[in-house]
Amino acid sequence: MYNYIKALHIIFIVTWFAGMFYIVRLYIYNAEANAKPEPEKSILQRQLNIMSKRLWFGITWPSAILTLIFGLWVMLNGSWHKILMAAPGRWLLIKLVFVLLLYVYHFTLHALYKQQANGVYKYSSQQLRVWNEVATIFLVPIVMLATVKSSISWLWGLVGLIGFIIVLMSAIKIYKALRKE
C-alpha cells in the first residue's frame, strides 16, 4: 500500500508543478494582451481568464491539496516523521522547508490569479517571466533532497543551487534581448 500512496504523491507533485508552470505563462499572455488594442484585448483576455480559471481550480489547486495529503500519508506510513529531528532526517527537514516555501509561492500565484481575474495587471510580462522560474528553483532542491537524501553535500548543494539560479536568470535576460530584436 505504501508504494501506491507514494506513487500517487509523485503523480500529484507532477500535475501541481505542471499547473504552476503553465498558469504563469497564462498570466504573461494576459499581461501582454492588456497592451493590445480593442477588440483583440478583450477577446484574448476573456479566453485567457477562462483557461486560467480551469487550470487553477481544476488542476493546480486539487493537485496541491492531494500532494499535501499523500505526502503526509507517505511520511507517517513510512515512519519518516520519527527521524525528522535526528541527523539522518536532516535532509527531510530541509526538503520540507523548501516544500513550505513552495506552498507560499503557490499562494502568491493565487493572489496573481485574483488580480488578473479582476482586471488588475501590476506586473509586466518580463517580471512574470522571472516569477515563472521560481517553481523551477524550488523543484531542483526538493528533487535532489528526495533522491540523494543525506549523502548530499550541503556546501556543493548550495553552490549548485546558486549556480543554477544564476544560469536561469541569465537565460531570461538573453531571451529578453533576443525578443527585442
Stockholm file with secondary structure:
# STOCKHOLM 1.0

chainA/1-181         MYNYIKALHIIFIVTWFAGMFYIVRLYIYNAEANAKPEPEKSILQRQLNIMSKRLWFGITWPSAILTLIFGLWVMLNGSWHKILMAAPGRWLLIKLVFVLLLYVYHFTLHALYKQQANGVYKYSSQQLRVWNEVATIFLVPIVMLATVKSSISWLWGLVGLIGFIIVLMSAIKIYKALRKE
#=GR chainA/1-181 SS CHHHHHHHHHHHHHHHHHHHHHHHHHHHHHHHHTTSCTTHHHHHHHHHHHHHHHHIIIIIHHHHHHHHHHHHHHHHHTTGGGSTTSGGGHHHHHHHHHHHHHHHHHHHHHHHHHHHHTTCCCSCHHHHHHHHTHHHHHHHHHHHHHHHGGGSCHHHHHHHHHHHHHHHHHHHHHHHHHHHC
#=GC SS_cons         CHHHHHHHHHHHHHHHHHHHHHHHHHHHHHHHHTTSCTTHHHHHHHHHHHHHHHHIIIIIHHHHHHHHHHHHHHHHHTTGGGSTTSGGGHHHHHHHHHHHHHHHHHHHHHHHHHHHHTTCCCSCHHHHHHHHTHHHHHHHHHHHHHHHGGGSCHHHHHHHHHHHHHHHHHHHHHHHHHHHC
//
